[in-house]
Amino acid sequence: MQSWVAGRLIVKVAVAAGASWWLGTLAGQARPVFAALAPVLVIRSDAATTLRGSAGRVLGVMTGVGIGLAALAVARPSPVMVGIVVAVALLVDRLIGAVPRIGLDTRSQSAVSAVIMLFVATSVTSYALARIWETAIGAGVALLVELVDEQIPSNRALGWRSATNPAGRSAP
């Protein structure tokens, strides 16, 4: 049964990544890599976990882009600046994760996005904005794929586990 679960997860992630890339190109990006990466990083075994990961990733990217651009406004990138920016961003990630009853998981996305901004952006650029909206597209598609997958009756019949059905079996 484990191979079925792993296979199903691979299919969900692959479908969501491809759909996210497609939507990103429709929105005007030639290579919407961040749209395709979001599902790879946020899809989990159930919609609730994927929702927390998706929301955390989008919030983390927005925060990281802001931190990176703010740092660029102060000084040019240097080893010391990178260290300070990463420390600030990781602190912000921890604060986001500590908000009670929400349980967002940024997976250090603020730090990743901040460092990317240090070396790609020179100001508020189309790249910085694309980083945010591509991630939002990918996170939204990931959640949609997860919600659709949870509605497929064979998931319950085959023992697919979800947050609403942790035993993996449906009632007759």
C-alpha positions as CSV (number, residue, x, y, z in Angstrom):
1,M,0.0,0.0,0.0
2,Q,2.9,2.4,0.7
3,S,4.0,2.3,-3.0
4,W,0.4,3.3,-4.0
5,V,0.5,6.2,-1.6
6,A,3.9,7.4,-2.8
7,G,2.8,7.0,-6.4
8,R,-0.3,9.0,-5.9
9,L,1.7,11.8,-4.2
10,I,4.1,11.8,-7.2
11,V,1.2,12.1,-9.6
12,K,-0.4,14.9,-7.6
13,V,2.9,16.9,-7.4
14,A,3.7,16.4,-11.1
15,V,0.2,17.4,-12.3
16,A,0.2,20.5,-10.0
17,A,3.7,21.5,-11.1
18,G,2.9,21.2,-14.8
19,A,-0.4,23.1,-14.4
20,S,1.4,25.8,-12.4
21,W,4.0,26.2,-15.1
22,W,1.3,26.4,-17.8
23,L,-0.6,29.0,-15.8
24,G,2.6,31.0,-15.2
25,T,3.3,31.1,-18.9
26,L,-0.3,32.2,-19.6
27,A,0.3,35.0,-17.1
28,G,3.3,36.2,-19.1
29,Q,6.4,34.5,-17.6
30,A,8.6,32.7,-20.1
31,R,10.0,30.3,-17.5
32,P,7.8,30.3,-14.3
33,V,10.0,28.1,-12.3
34,F,8.8,29.4,-8.9
35,A,5.2,28.5,-9.9
36,A,6.3,25.0,-10.6
37,L,8.4,24.7,-7.5
38,A,5.6,25.6,-5.1
39,P,3.6,22.4,-5.5
40,V,6.8,20.3,-5.2
41,L,7.4,22.0,-1.8
42,V,3.9,22.2,-0.3
43,I,1.8,19.2,-1.4
44,R,1.6,16.7,1.4
45,S,-0.8,13.9,2.4
46,D,-3.9,16.0,2.9
47,A,-5.5,19.3,2.1
48,A,-5.1,20.9,5.5
49,T,-1.4,20.3,5.6
50,T,-1.1,21.5,2.0
51,L,-3.1,24.6,2.9
52,R,-0.8,25.5,5.8
53,G,2.3,24.9,3.6
54,S,0.9,26.9,0.7
55,A,-0.1,29.9,2.9
56,G,3.2,29.7,4.7
57,R,5.2,29.6,1.5
58,V,3.4,32.6,0.0
59,L,3.7,34.6,3.2
60,G,7.4,33.5,3.5
61,V,8.1,34.6,-0.1
62,M,6.4,37.9,0.4
63,T,8.3,38.5,3.6
64,G,11.6,37.4,2.1
65,V,11.3,39.6,-1.0
66,G,10.6,42.5,1.3
67,I,13.5,41.8,3.6
68,G,15.8,41.3,0.6
69,L,14.7,44.5,-1.1
70,A,15.0,46.5,2.2
71,A,18.5,45.2,2.6
72,L,19.4,46.3,-0.9
73,A,18.2,49.7,-0.1
74,V,20.7,49.9,2.8
75,A,23.8,48.4,1.3
76,R,25.4,46.3,-1.4
77,P,25.4,42.5,-0.8
78,S,28.4,41.2,1.2
79,P,29.1,38.2,3.3
80,V,28.1,40.1,6.5
81,M,24.9,41.4,4.8
82,V,23.9,37.9,3.7
83,G,24.4,36.6,7.3
84,I,22.3,39.4,8.8
85,V,19.6,39.0,6.2
86,V,19.4,35.3,6.7
87,A,19.3,35.7,10.5
88,V,16.5,38.3,10.3
89,A,14.5,36.2,7.8
90,L,14.8,33.0,9.8
91,L,13.7,34.9,12.9
92,V,10.7,36.2,11.0
93,D,10.0,32.6,9.8
94,R,10.0,31.4,13.4
95,L,7.7,34.2,14.4
96,I,5.2,33.3,11.6
97,G,5.3,29.6,12.7
98,A,4.7,30.5,16.3
99,V,1.4,32.3,15.7
100,P,-1.1,30.2,17.7
101,R,-3.8,28.1,16.0
102,I,-2.6,28.9,12.5
103,G,0.3,26.5,12.1
104,L,1.8,28.0,9.0
105,D,5.0,26.4,7.7
106,T,7.2,28.7,5.8
107,R,10.0,26.1,5.5
108,S,12.6,28.9,5.8
109,Q,11.1,30.5,2.6
110,S,11.7,34.0,3.9
111,A,15.4,33.4,4.1
112,V,15.5,31.7,0.7
113,S,13.6,34.5,-1.0
114,A,15.6,37.3,0.8
115,V,18.9,35.8,-0.4
116,I,17.6,35.4,-4.0
117,M,16.6,39.1,-4.0
118,L,20.1,40.1,-2.8
119,F,21.6,38.7,-6.0
120,V,18.9,39.1,-8.6
121,A,17.0,42.3,-7.9
122,T,18.4,45.8,-7.8
123,S,15.2,47.4,-6.7
124,V,11.5,46.6,-6.8
125,T,11.7,44.8,-10.1
126,S,9.4,42.7,-12.1
127,Y,11.5,39.8,-10.9
128,A,10.5,40.5,-7.3
129,L,6.9,40.8,-8.1
130,A,7.0,37.7,-10.4
131,R,8.6,35.7,-7.5
132,I,5.5,36.5,-5.4
133,W,2.8,35.9,-7.9
134,E,4.4,32.8,-9.4
135,T,4.5,31.3,-5.9
136,A,0.9,32.2,-5.3
137,I,-0.1,30.5,-8.5
138,G,1.8,27.3,-7.6
139,A,0.5,27.3,-4.1
140,G,-3.1,27.8,-5.3
141,V,-2.8,25.0,-7.9
142,A,-1.3,22.7,-5.3
143,L,-4.2,23.3,-3.0
144,L,-6.7,22.8,-5.8
145,V,-5.1,19.5,-6.8
146,E,-5.1,18.3,-3.2
147,L,-8.8,19.2,-2.8
148,V,-9.8,17.4,-6.0
149,D,-7.7,14.4,-5.0
150,E,-9.5,14.2,-1.6
151,Q,-12.9,14.0,-3.5
152,I,-11.9,10.9,-5.5
153,P,-13.8,8.0,-3.9
154,S,-11.1,5.5,-4.7
155,N,-8.8,7.2,-2.2
156,R,-10.9,6.1,0.7
157,A,-11.5,2.6,-0.8
158,L,-7.8,2.0,-1.4
159,G,-6.8,3.1,2.1
160,W,-5.5,6.6,1.2
161,R,-5.0,8.5,4.4
162,S,-6.1,12.0,5.0
163,A,-6.4,14.5,7.8
164,T,-10.2,13.9,8.0
165,N,-9.8,10.1,7.8
166,P,-6.5,9.2,9.6
167,A,-7.3,5.5,9.7
168,G,-7.4,5.4,5.9
169,R,-10.7,3.5,5.7
170,S,-14.1,4.8,5.0
171,A,-17.2,3.8,6.8
172,P,-19.4,1.5,4.8
